[in-house]
């Protein structure tokens, strides 16, 4: 007995996840999209994975060896999530927020909760998606804000932690 795609998507909607804006390119020629399919792979060496739909128009901008930054959004950044999930042109998306760079040159959102600046080591094609493995070259942790979670097809805001 197989599981149909809709049933699977409905079940996965109940798996809450942090919301991130994933970027590549440079400040002069940036590209990015909103993602909730981000996961730590290992801490030695520090590696993350990000999934992107293979049919997405942004997919060709991400390639092995390229820079990639995972910018984890705060509770106050739901609007930025919407901008990067929209049909706006890439350069228009980056009018939201303040952008800088770290080691790789990929755009880093200054107001993000944390940013993982990576180099894409490998891309594996699985079904409808590309799984991109990013080796973390540097990171930046922002001010302590609450987090933005996507659960059951709705945004939820987490309060800030007491930790500094």
KEFI-124675 format. One line per 2 residues: number of its first residue (from 1); for each residue x, y negated, z negated of N, C-alpha, C, O. Coordinates in nm, 3 decimals, always signed. Layout:
BEGIN
NUM = X:Y:Z:X:Y:Z:X:Y:Z:X:Y:Z  ... .
# end
This chain:
BEGIN
1 = +0.084:+0.118:+0.000:+0.000:+0.000:+0.000:+0.088:-0.124:+0.000:+0.171:-0.141:-0.089  +0.070:-0.209:+0.099:+0.148:-0.332:+0.108:+0.078:-0.447:+0.037:-0.041:-0.441:+0.007 .
3 = +0.153:-0.550:+0.012:+0.100:-0.671:-0.049:+0.091:-0.776:+0.059:+0.190:-0.806:+0.126  -0.027:-0.834:+0.078:-0.040:-0.934:+0.183:+0.023:-1.065:+0.136:+0.038:-1.090:+0.016 .
5 = +0.061:-1.149:+0.233:+0.135:-1.272:+0.205:+0.057:-1.368:+0.116:+0.116:-1.431:+0.028  -0.072:-1.381:+0.136:-0.151:-1.475:+0.054:-0.154:-1.432:-0.092:-0.138:-1.514:-0.182 .
7 = -0.174:-1.303:-0.117:-0.175:-1.252:-0.254:-0.040:-1.277:-0.320:-0.033:-1.315:-0.437  +0.066:-1.254:-0.246:+0.201:-1.277:-0.299:+0.222:-1.425:-0.330:+0.271:-1.458:-0.438 .
9 = +0.186:-1.515:-0.238:+0.201:-1.659:-0.261:+0.119:-1.706:-0.382:+0.165:-1.789:-0.460  -0.003:-1.652:-0.396:-0.086:-1.688:-0.512:-0.020:-1.645:-0.642:-0.023:-1.719:-0.741 .
11 = +0.039:-1.529:-0.644:+0.108:-1.483:-0.765:+0.233:-1.566:-0.791:+0.261:-1.600:-0.906  +0.308:-1.599:-0.686:+0.430:-1.678:-0.703:+0.400:-1.820:-0.750:+0.485:-1.883:-0.812 .
13 = +0.281:-1.871:-0.721:+0.242:-2.004:-0.768:+0.240:-2.009:-0.920:+0.247:-2.118:-0.979  +0.232:-1.895:-0.984:+0.229:-1.888:-1.130:+0.367:-1.869:-1.190:+0.380:-1.845:-1.310 .
15 = +0.468:-1.879:-1.107:+0.607:-1.875:-1.153:+0.658:-2.018:-1.151:+0.699:-2.069:-1.046  +0.655:-2.083:-1.266:+0.696:-2.223:-1.274:+0.842:-2.241:-1.239:+0.926:-2.154:-1.264 .
17 = +0.873:-2.357:-1.180:+1.011:-2.385:-1.140:+1.038:-2.535:-1.145:+0.949:-2.617:-1.122  +1.162:-2.568:-1.175:+1.205:-2.708:-1.170:+1.196:-2.757:-1.027:+1.211:-2.679:-0.932 .
19 = +1.171:-2.886:-1.011:+1.161:-2.947:-0.879:+1.293:-3.020:-0.850:+1.342:-3.095:-0.933  +1.348:-2.995:-0.732:+1.474:-3.056:-0.692:+1.464:-3.116:-0.553:+1.380:-3.075:-0.472 .
21 = +1.550:-3.212:-0.527:+1.570:-3.262:-0.391:+1.707:-3.211:-0.349:+1.808:-3.240:-0.413  +1.710:-3.134:-0.241:+1.833:-3.074:-0.191:+1.879:-3.156:-0.071:+1.803:-3.178:+0.023 .
23 = +2.004:-3.202:-0.075:+2.056:-3.290:+0.029:+2.178:-3.231:+0.099:+2.245:-3.142:+0.047  +2.204:-3.283:+0.216:+2.326:-3.251:+0.290:+2.361:-3.372:+0.374:+2.289:-3.472:+0.373 .
25 = +2.470:-3.363:+0.446:+2.514:-3.475:+0.529:+2.595:-3.573:+0.447:+2.664:-3.537:+0.352  +2.583:-3.700:+0.485:+2.658:-3.808:+0.419:+2.562:-3.922:+0.388:+2.445:-3.918:+0.427 .
27 = +2.611:-4.023:+0.319:+2.526:-4.139:+0.293:+2.487:-4.209:+0.423:+2.380:-4.269:+0.431  +2.573:-4.202:+0.525:+2.545:-4.264:+0.654:+2.449:-4.180:+0.739:+2.375:-4.235:+0.821 .
29 = +2.448:-4.050:+0.722:+2.364:-3.959:+0.800:+2.308:-3.851:+0.708:+2.346:-3.734:+0.719  +2.217:-3.890:+0.614:+2.169:-3.796:+0.514:+2.051:-3.713:+0.561:+1.979:-3.750:+0.654 .
31 = +2.031:-3.600:+0.495:+1.914:-3.515:+0.517:+1.880:-3.449:+0.385:+1.969:-3.421:+0.304  +1.751:-3.425:+0.364:+1.713:-3.361:+0.239:+1.569:-3.315:+0.239:+1.488:-3.360:+0.321 .
33 = +1.537:-3.226:+0.145:+1.402:-3.172:+0.131:+1.375:-3.140:-0.015:+1.468:-3.126:-0.095  +1.248:-3.128:-0.049:+1.207:-3.090:-0.184:+1.206:-2.939:-0.194:+1.159:-2.870:-0.103 .
35 = +1.258:-2.887:-0.306:+1.263:-2.743:-0.326:+1.230:-2.707:-0.471:+1.266:-2.778:-0.564  +1.161:-2.596:-0.486:+1.145:-2.537:-0.618:+1.209:-2.398:-0.621:+1.215:-2.334:-0.726 .
37 = +1.256:-2.352:-0.505:+1.322:-2.223:-0.495:+1.473:-2.242:-0.511:+1.549:-2.230:-0.415  +1.514:-2.271:-0.635:+1.655:-2.292:-0.670:+1.684:-2.201:-0.789:+1.601:-2.189:-0.880 .
39 = +1.799:-2.138:-0.789:+1.830:-2.043:-0.896:+1.980:-2.035:-0.918:+2.058:-2.041:-0.823  +2.020:-2.021:-1.043:+2.160:-1.994:-1.074:+2.191:-1.850:-1.035:+2.112:-1.759:-1.062 .
41 = +2.307:-1.829:-0.974:+2.350:-1.695:-0.937:+2.452:-1.644:-1.039:+2.440:-1.532:-1.089  +2.553:-1.727:-1.069:+2.657:-1.689:-1.163:+2.726:-1.815:-1.214:+2.724:-1.919:-1.149 .
43 = +2.787:-1.803:-1.333:+2.861:-1.919:-1.384:+3.011:-1.905:-1.360:+3.087:-1.999:-1.385  +3.055:-1.789:-1.311:+3.196:-1.768:-1.281:+3.210:-1.697:-1.147:+3.198:-1.575:-1.143 .
45 = +3.235:-1.767:-1.038:+3.241:-1.912:-1.026:+3.101:-1.971:-1.024:+3.007:-1.902:-0.985  +3.084:-2.096:-1.064:+2.950:-2.157:-1.067:+2.888:-2.156:-0.926:+2.940:-2.215:-0.832 .
47 = +2.774:-2.087:-0.915:+2.709:-2.069:-0.786:+2.558:-2.077:-0.803:+2.502:-2.019:-0.896  +2.493:-2.148:-0.712:+2.347:-2.159:-0.707:+2.297:-2.105:-0.574:+2.373:-2.093:-0.478 .
49 = +2.169:-2.074:-0.571:+2.107:-2.043:-0.442:+1.986:-2.132:-0.424:+1.919:-2.170:-0.520  +1.959:-2.164:-0.298:+1.844:-2.246:-0.258:+1.781:-2.178:-0.137:+1.851:-2.133:-0.047 .
51 = +1.649:-2.172:-0.137:+1.578:-2.115:-0.022:+1.510:-2.225:+0.057:+1.451:-2.317:+0.000  +1.519:-2.214:+0.189:+1.453:-2.310:+0.279:+1.388:-2.230:+0.392:+1.444:-2.133:+0.442 .
53 = +1.270:-2.273:+0.433:+1.199:-2.206:+0.540:+1.279:-2.218:+0.669:+1.323:-2.326:+0.706  +1.297:-2.106:+0.738:+1.375:-2.104:+0.862:+1.311:-2.188:+0.971:+1.380:-2.237:+1.060 .
55 = +1.179:-2.205:+0.966:+1.108:-2.282:+1.069:+1.109:-2.432:+1.040:+1.064:-2.511:+1.123  +1.160:-2.472:+0.926:+1.162:-2.613:+0.889:+1.254:-2.691:+0.982:+1.359:-2.641:+1.024 .
57 = +1.213:-2.814:+1.015:+1.297:-2.896:+1.103:+1.428:-2.937:+1.035:+1.522:-2.977:+1.103  +1.435:-2.929:+0.902:+1.557:-2.965:+0.828:+1.659:-2.850:+0.830:+1.779:-2.874:+0.812 .
59 = +1.615:-2.728:+0.853:+1.702:-2.610:+0.840:+1.833:-2.622:+0.919:+1.937:-2.586:+0.864  +1.834:-2.670:+1.045:+1.962:-2.675:+1.119:+2.067:-2.766:+1.057:+2.186:-2.752:+1.088 .
61 = +2.028:-2.858:+0.971:+2.126:-2.947:+0.908:+2.211:-2.874:+0.803:+2.320:-2.920:+0.768  +2.162:-2.762:+0.753:+2.234:-2.685:+0.651:+2.305:-2.568:+0.719:+2.242:-2.485:+0.785 .
63 = +2.438:-2.563:+0.701:+2.517:-2.457:+0.764:+2.633:-2.418:+0.671:+2.671:-2.495:+0.583  +2.686:-2.299:+0.692:+2.798:-2.253:+0.609:+2.913:-2.353:+0.617:+2.947:-2.403:+0.724 .
65 = +2.972:-2.381:+0.501:+3.083:-2.475:+0.492:+3.041:-2.619:+0.472:+3.124:-2.704:+0.440  +2.911:-2.648:+0.490:+2.862:-2.785:+0.476:+2.842:-2.822:+0.329:+2.832:-2.736:+0.242 .
67 = +2.838:-2.951:+0.304:+2.810:-3.003:+0.171:+2.661:-2.989:+0.143:+2.577:-2.998:+0.233  +2.629:-2.966:+0.015:+2.489:-2.955:-0.028:+2.482:-3.000:-0.174:+2.566:-2.960:-0.255 .
69 = +2.383:-3.082:-0.207:+2.367:-3.124:-0.346:+2.225:-3.093:-0.391:+2.128:-3.130:-0.325  +2.213:-3.026:-0.505:+2.084:-2.998:-0.566:+2.064:-3.101:-0.676:+2.134:-3.100:-0.777 .
71 = +1.966:-3.190:-0.655:+1.935:-3.299:-0.748:+1.807:-3.262:-0.823:+1.699:-3.265:-0.765  +1.819:-3.227:-0.950:+1.704:-3.186:-1.031:+1.629:-3.310:-1.076:+1.687:-3.401:-1.136 .
73 = +1.499:-3.314:-1.047:+1.419:-3.433:-1.072:+1.367:-3.440:-1.216:+1.343:-3.338:-1.281  +1.350:-3.563:-1.262:+1.294:-3.587:-1.395:+1.143:-3.598:-1.386:+1.086:-3.602:-1.276 .
75 = +1.077:-3.601:-1.500:+0.932:-3.613:-1.506:+0.882:-3.739:-1.437:+0.769:-3.743:-1.388  +0.964:-3.842:-1.432:+0.924:-3.969:-1.371:+0.946:-3.973:-1.220:+0.920:-4.075:-1.157 .
77 = +0.992:-3.864:-1.160:+1.030:-3.867:-1.018:+0.939:-3.785:-0.927:+0.982:-3.740:-0.821  +0.815:-3.767:-0.967:+0.721:-3.693:-0.884:+0.705:-3.759:-0.746:+0.690:-3.690:-0.645 .
79 = +0.707:-3.891:-0.743:+0.693:-3.963:-0.616:+0.807:-3.929:-0.520:+0.783:-3.911:-0.401  +0.928:-3.919:-0.570:+1.043:-3.883:-0.485:+1.025:-3.742:-0.430:+1.057:-3.716:-0.314 .
81 = +0.973:-3.652:-0.512:+0.944:-3.517:-0.464:+0.851:-3.522:-0.344:+0.873:-3.454:-0.244  +0.745:-3.603:-0.356:+0.650:-3.615:-0.245:+0.711:-3.674:-0.120:+0.680:-3.630:-0.009 .
83 = +0.798:-3.772:-0.136:+0.864:-3.834:-0.021:+0.948:-3.730:+0.054:+0.944:-3.724:+0.177  +1.025:-3.649:-0.020:+1.113:-3.552:+0.044:+1.039:-3.428:+0.095:+1.097:-3.346:+0.166 .
85 = +0.912:-3.415:+0.058:+0.829:-3.306:+0.111:+0.742:-3.354:+0.228:+0.670:-3.276:+0.289  +0.750:-3.484:+0.258:+0.664:-3.544:+0.360:+0.723:-3.528:+0.501:+0.830:-3.472:+0.520 .
87 = +0.648:-3.579:+0.598:+0.693:-3.577:+0.737:+0.776:-3.699:+0.773:+0.811:-3.717:+0.890  +0.810:-3.783:+0.674:+0.892:-3.901:+0.702:+1.025:-3.862:+0.765:+1.077:-3.753:+0.741 .
89 = +1.078:-3.953:+0.846:+1.211:-3.932:+0.902:+1.313:-3.929:+0.790:+1.291:-3.986:+0.683  +1.425:-3.862:+0.814:+1.525:-3.844:+0.709:+1.575:-3.977:+0.652:+1.582:-3.992:+0.529 .
91 = +1.610:-4.072:+0.735:+1.665:-4.198:+0.684:+1.562:-4.273:+0.599:+1.599:-4.345:+0.506  +1.431:-4.256:+0.628:+1.327:-4.321:+0.549:+1.316:-4.259:+0.410:+1.287:-4.329:+0.313 .
93 = +1.338:-4.130:+0.401:+1.329:-4.061:+0.272:+1.429:-4.119:+0.172:+1.399:-4.130:+0.053  +1.545:-4.154:+0.219:+1.652:-4.198:+0.130:+1.638:-4.344:+0.086:+1.724:-4.396:+0.017 .
95 = +1.528:-4.409:+0.127:+1.497:-4.543:+0.074:+1.446:-4.532:-0.069:+1.444:-4.631:-0.142  +1.404:-4.412:-0.110:+1.360:-4.387:-0.248:+1.481:-4.347:-0.332:+1.558:-4.259:-0.292 .
97 = +1.496:-4.410:-0.447:+1.607:-4.376:-0.536:+1.735:-4.447:-0.498:+1.739:-4.523:-0.401  +1.839:-4.422:-0.577:+1.972:-4.479:-0.554:+2.067:-4.363:-0.528:+2.068:-4.265:-0.603 .
99 = +2.146:-4.374:-0.424:+2.227:-4.262:-0.377:+2.375:-4.293:-0.384:+2.418:-4.405:-0.355  +2.453:-4.194:-0.423:+2.598:-4.203:-0.430:+2.653:-4.069:-0.383:+2.579:-3.988:-0.327 .
101 = +2.780:-4.044:-0.405:+2.840:-3.914:-0.373:+2.930:-3.870:-0.487:+2.970:-3.950:-0.571  +2.960:-3.742:-0.487:+3.060:-3.685:-0.579:+3.172:-3.629:-0.493:+3.229:-3.701:-0.412 .
103 = +3.204:-3.502:-0.509:+3.319:-3.440:-0.442:+3.297:-3.412:-0.294:+3.383:-3.443:-0.212  +3.181:-3.353:-0.258:+3.161:-3.306:-0.121:+3.118:-3.414:-0.023:+3.132:-3.397:+0.098 .
105 = +3.065:-3.524:-0.073:+3.014:-3.628:+0.014:+2.865:-3.619:+0.040:+2.808:-3.708:+0.103  +2.799:-3.512:-0.008:+2.654:-3.501:+0.006:+2.587:-3.606:-0.081:+2.640:-3.641:-0.187 .
107 = +2.471:-3.658:-0.041:+2.401:-3.758:-0.121:+2.360:-3.705:-0.258:+2.303:-3.597:-0.270  +2.391:-3.784:-0.361:+2.359:-3.751:-0.501:+2.262:-3.857:-0.552:+2.290:-3.977:-0.542 .
109 = +2.149:-3.815:-0.605:+2.049:-3.905:-0.659:+2.094:-3.953:-0.797:+2.103:-3.873:-0.890  +2.121:-4.083:-0.809:+2.174:-4.139:-0.934:+2.082:-4.114:-1.052:+2.130:-4.094:-1.164 .
111 = +1.951:-4.115:-1.031:+1.856:-4.100:-1.141:+1.819:-3.955:-1.172:+1.735:-3.931:-1.258  +1.879:-3.858:-1.106:+1.845:-3.717:-1.129:+1.881:-3.673:-1.271:+1.972:-3.729:-1.333 .
113 = +1.810:-3.574:-1.320:+1.840:-3.515:-1.451:+1.980:-3.454:-1.447:+2.059:-3.472:-1.540  +2.008:-3.385:-1.340:+2.142:-3.331:-1.315:+2.156:-3.309:-1.165:+2.057:-3.288:-1.095 .
115 = +2.279:-3.314:-1.118:+2.308:-3.292:-0.976:+2.422:-3.194:-0.963:+2.527:-3.210:-1.026  +2.401:-3.091:-0.882:+2.503:-2.990:-0.855:+2.556:-3.012:-0.714:+2.486:-2.987:-0.616 .
117 = +2.679:-3.058:-0.704:+2.743:-3.089:-0.577:+2.814:-2.963:-0.529:+2.909:-2.916:-0.592  +2.768:-2.908:-0.417:+2.813:-2.776:-0.373:+2.868:-2.776:-0.231:+2.850:-2.870:-0.154 .
119 = +2.935:-2.668:-0.199:+2.974:-2.635:-0.063:+2.899:-2.505:-0.031:+2.905:-2.409:-0.108  +2.830:-2.500:+0.083:+2.755:-2.381:+0.120:+2.853:-2.271:+0.161:+2.923:-2.283:+0.262 .
121 = +2.858:-2.164:+0.081:+2.950:-2.053:+0.108:+2.892:-1.949:+0.202:+2.964:-1.887:+0.280  +2.761:-1.930:+0.192:+2.700:-1.822:+0.271:+2.552:-1.854:+0.289:+2.489:-1.912:+0.201 .
123 = +2.499:-1.815:+0.404:+2.355:-1.824:+0.429:+2.309:-1.687:+0.474:+2.363:-1.628:+0.567  +2.207:-1.636:+0.406:+2.151:-1.505:+0.437:+2.007:-1.526:+0.482:+1.928:-1.591:+0.413 .
125 = +1.972:-1.472:+0.597:+1.836:-1.484:+0.650:+1.754:-1.366:+0.596:+1.788:-1.250:+0.614  +1.643:-1.401:+0.527:+1.554:-1.300:+0.470:+1.411:-1.337:+0.506:+1.357:-1.435:+0.455 .
127 = +1.349:-1.259:+0.593:+1.212:-1.286:+0.632:+1.199:-1.426:+0.690:+1.268:-1.461:+0.785  +1.109:-1.506:+0.633:+1.081:-1.640:+0.683:+1.177:-1.746:+0.630:+1.168:-1.862:+0.670 .
129 = +1.268:-1.708:+0.542:+1.352:-1.807:+0.475:+1.502:-1.782:+0.491:+1.545:-1.669:+0.518  +1.578:-1.889:+0.475:+1.724:-1.882:+0.467:+1.761:-1.901:+0.321:+1.713:-1.994:+0.256 .
131 = +1.845:-1.813:+0.269:+1.893:-1.823:+0.131:+2.035:-1.878:+0.140:+2.126:-1.814:+0.192  +2.052:-1.999:+0.086:+2.183:-2.067:+0.093:+2.252:-2.056:-0.042:+2.195:-2.094:-0.144 .
133 = +2.374:-2.003:-0.042:+2.453:-1.990:-0.163:+2.552:-2.106:-0.170:+2.635:-2.124:-0.080  +2.543:-2.185:-0.276:+2.629:-2.301:-0.291:+2.727:-2.285:-0.405:+2.687:-2.261:-0.519 .
135 = +2.855:-2.299:-0.375:+2.960:-2.299:-0.478:+2.967:-2.440:-0.535:+2.992:-2.535:-0.461  +2.947:-2.454:-0.664:+2.944:-2.585:-0.728:+3.086:-2.639:-0.741:+3.170:-2.579:-0.807 .
137 = +3.111:-2.753:-0.676:+3.243:-2.817:-0.682:+3.250:-2.923:-0.790:+3.356:-2.949:-0.846  +3.136:-2.986:-0.818:+3.129:-3.083:-0.928:+2.983:-3.099:-0.966:+2.894:-3.056:-0.893 .
139 = +2.961:-3.159:-1.081:+2.824:-3.186:-1.123:+2.819:-3.313:-1.204:+2.919:-3.360:-1.257  +2.699:-3.368:-1.211:+2.676:-3.488:-1.288:+2.548:-3.469:-1.366:+2.446:-3.428:-1.311 .
141 = +2.554:-3.498:-1.495:+2.436:-3.489:-1.580:+2.391:-3.630:-1.612:+2.469:-3.712:-1.660  +2.263:-3.659:-1.585:+2.208:-3.792:-1.608:+2.158:-3.808:-1.750:+2.185:-3.726:-1.838 .
143 = +2.087:-3.916:-1.771:+2.028:-3.943:-1.902:+1.929:-3.832:-1.937:+1.877:-3.764:-1.849  +1.905:-3.815:-2.066:+1.814:-3.712:-2.113:+1.669:-3.756:-2.089:+1.615:-3.837:-2.164 .
145 = +1.609:-3.703:-1.985:+1.469:-3.730:-1.952:+1.395:-3.597:-1.953:+1.456:-3.491:-1.954  +1.264:-3.605:-1.954:+1.186:-3.484:-1.940:+1.197:-3.430:-1.799:+1.234:-3.503:-1.706 .
147 = +1.165:-3.304:-1.782:+1.178:-3.240:-1.652:+1.048:-3.238:-1.574:+0.940:-3.260:-1.630  +1.059:-3.213:-1.445:+0.944:-3.202:-1.356:+0.935:-3.056:-1.310:+1.028:-3.004:-1.249 .
149 = +0.824:-2.993:-1.341:+0.803:-2.851:-1.310:+0.686:-2.839:-1.213:+0.589:-2.915:-1.221  +0.696:-2.743:-1.121:+0.585:-2.713:-1.031:+0.531:-2.577:-1.071:+0.603:-2.477:-1.065 .
151 = +0.404:-2.573:-1.114:+0.342:-2.450:-1.160:+0.196:-2.448:-1.117:+0.124:-2.546:-1.135  +0.153:-2.336:-1.061:+0.015:-2.318:-1.017:-0.029:-2.429:-0.921:-0.140:-2.481:-0.929 .
153 = +0.063:-2.464:-0.831:+0.043:-2.564:-0.725:+0.017:-2.704:-0.778:-0.050:-2.785:-0.713  +0.069:-2.733:-0.897:+0.051:-2.864:-0.959:+0.180:-2.903:-1.031:+0.250:-2.818:-1.085 .
155 = +0.211:-3.033:-1.030:+0.325:-3.083:-1.105:+0.290:-3.089:-1.254:+0.177:-3.120:-1.291  +0.388:-3.060:-1.337:+0.375:-3.071:-1.481:+0.499:-3.140:-1.533:+0.610:-3.114:-1.486 .
157 = +0.481:-3.227:-1.630:+0.595:-3.301:-1.686:+0.632:-3.243:-1.822:+0.547:-3.225:-1.909  +0.760:-3.216:-1.838:+0.810:-3.166:-1.965:+0.866:-3.283:-2.045:+0.926:-3.374:-1.988 .
159 = +0.848:-3.281:-2.175:+0.903:-3.391:-2.257:+1.054:-3.381:-2.264:+1.111:-3.274:-2.242  +1.120:-3.493:-2.294:+1.266:-3.489:-2.311:+1.301:-3.402:-2.431:+1.223:-3.390:-2.526 .
161 = +1.417:-3.341:-2.425:+1.461:-3.261:-2.540:+1.528:-3.354:-2.641:+1.563:-3.468:-2.609  +1.546:-3.305:-2.761:+1.611:-3.382:-2.866:+1.762:-3.378:-2.851:+1.834:-3.453:-2.917 .
163 = +1.811:-3.288:-2.764:+1.955:-3.273:-2.746:+2.011:-3.389:-2.666:+1.946:-3.439:-2.574  +2.133:-3.430:-2.700:+2.198:-3.539:-2.626:+2.282:-3.484:-2.515:+2.344:-3.561:-2.441 .
# end
